[in-house]
């Protein structure tokens, strides 16, 4: 029996402005049993959080190209005290790699 059959179906928002990265991450998360809702900007992430009550987790890129960045979007979500977004997790993977290359 696959691992996802043993867990309750969870919904996650993925905020990523790089299309290829978003596709790979979405597929990986779906294989793990998550329903994934994607956004490519901080503004779209805010709209999704405000309009969708079924969210267990938000994975947000910090360095979003257009509009507000991931940090600003996260601050706004927390400021709004939106209880529907029970968990907020941010990652800085691309920034960390870029920073390492520049050393």
N, C-alpha and C positions, 0 to 999 in steps of 0.2 A: 504494500500500500504506500503511495507517495506521501512525503512529509506533509504536503499541503492538505491532504485529506484529514489529517489529525488536528488541524487548527481551525479556529473560527475564521471565517472570511473577514479580512480587514481591508479598509480603504485608506489609501495614502495619496497625498498630493506630492507631485514631483515638480519642482521649479528649476528649470535648466534652460539656458538660452542657446546652448550648442545642440543643434538637431541630432547629430549622430550620437552624442553622449546621452541625450534624452531617450533615444530609441533603445540603446543598449541597456540603460538602467531600467527603463520601463519593462522591457522583456524579461530581464533578470528578476525583477520584483514580482511580475505576474507569474513566473515559473515557481516562485516561492509561495504563491497563493494569495497575493495581494491584488485588489482592484486598484488601478493607478489612474489618477486624474492629473494631466500635465498642464503646465503653464510655462510660458517662455519669458515672462516679464514679472517684475514685482507687482505691478498694477493688476495683472491678470490673477496673480496669486491672491491678492487681497479680495478681488471679486469672487473667486472660487470659495475662499474661506467664509466670506459673508453670506454666500448663497447656498452652501451645501453643508447640511448638518451631519452627514455621515463620514466623518474623518477621524482616523485614529492617529495619523502621523503626518508630518510635513517634512519632506527633505528639500532643502533649499540651497541652491548655489549662492555664495556670497557675492561673487563678481558677475552681476548681470549687466549686459551691455547697454540696453536701452531703458530709459526711465529710471525709476528708483531701484537701488541695488537690494540684494538679499537682506542685508543688515537693516536697512530702512523698513523694508516690508515686514521683517520679523518684529521690529520695534512697534510698528503700527498695529500688527496683530495682537501683540501683548498689551499695548495701550488700550485697544478696543475691548480687552478682557473677554475675547470671544471664547466662551467655554466649549464651543463645538470643536475647536482646535485644541484637543487635550494635551498633545505633545508636540513640541517644536524641536527639531534637530537640524542643525546647519552643518554643512561641510565645506571645507576650503581646499579640496584636493588639487584643483588646477593651480590655485595661487601658490600652494606649497611646492608643487613641482616647478613652477615658473621661478619662484624664489630660489630654489636649490640650483637651478641652471645658471642663475645670474651670479652666484658666488664664485 
